[in-house]
Amino acid sequence: MDRGKKVLLNFLIFNSRAVLTRGNYQLSIINYQLMKALPVVMRYKIWWWCIVMVERVWGVWEVWEVWEVWEVWEVWGVWEVWEVWEREKKLKNIYLHH
């Protein structure tokens, strides 16, 4: 992975935590602009990576079920990614329980 992509991903991970804790919303606006410029599949991949990292750091899968999460998705306007994320979550649950 080249340095530019690494910087972008680190920034997005940091911000996903900031938004999760009702932190710096200004950053989420900057992120939204960055994400809009990317294709849907790439947005999804970056988001999935952020979610996995937050889960790893916080140890809280369930946090994505709470109301604040809906705010994040509304602000980012990436409902098409949400649908893919729902499918992934189901796959993960199936994997965990077998």
FENKAPE-V315850 format. One record per residue. N is the residue number from 0. PHI is phi in whole degrees, 0 to 359 (* if undefined). OMEGA is omega in whole degrees, 0 to 359 (NA if undefined). Layout:
# FENKAPE-V315850
N:PHI:OMEGA + N:PHI:OMEGA
This chain:
# FENKAPE-V315850
0:*:181 + 1:285:187 + 2:301:181 + 3:300:180 + 4:295:180 + 5:297:179 + 6:298:180 + 7:300:181 + 8:295:178 + 9:299:179 + 10:299:181 + 11:293:178 + 12:295:178 + 13:304:183 + 14:290:179 + 15:299:177 + 16:287:179 + 17:298:180 + 18:293:181 + 19:301:182 + 20:262:182 + 21:54:183 + 22:276:189 + 23:280:182 + 24:287:177 + 25:300:178 + 26:298:182 + 27:295:178 + 28:292:177 + 29:298:179 + 30:300:181 + 31:301:178 + 32:297:179 + 33:297:184 + 34:293:181 + 35:299:182 + 36:283:183 + 37:263:175 + 38:294:184 + 39:305:182 + 40:298:180 + 41:293:177 + 42:303:181 + 43:298:181 + 44:299:180 + 45:295:180 + 46:297:180 + 47:300:180 + 48:297:177 + 49:300:182 + 50:297:179 + 51:298:180 + 52:294:178 + 53:297:179 + 54:300:182 + 55:295:182 + 56:289:185 + 57:271:185 + 58:65:183 + 59:228:176 + 60:291:186 + 61:295:183 + 62:301:180 + 63:284:177 + 64:269:188 + 65:278:187 + 66:303:182 + 67:306:181 + 68:298:180 + 69:299:177 + 70:299:181 + 71:301:182 + 72:294:178 + 73:294:181 + 74:297:183 + 75:281:179 + 76:62:182 + 77:237:181 + 78:295:179 + 79:297:178 + 80:286:179 + 81:304:180 + 82:298:178 + 83:294:179 + 84:300:178 + 85:301:179 + 86:296:180 + 87:298:182 + 88:298:178 + 89:299:179 + 90:298:179 + 91:297:179 + 92:299:178 + 93:298:181 + 94:297:182 + 95:292:186 + 96:261:178 + 97:233:NA
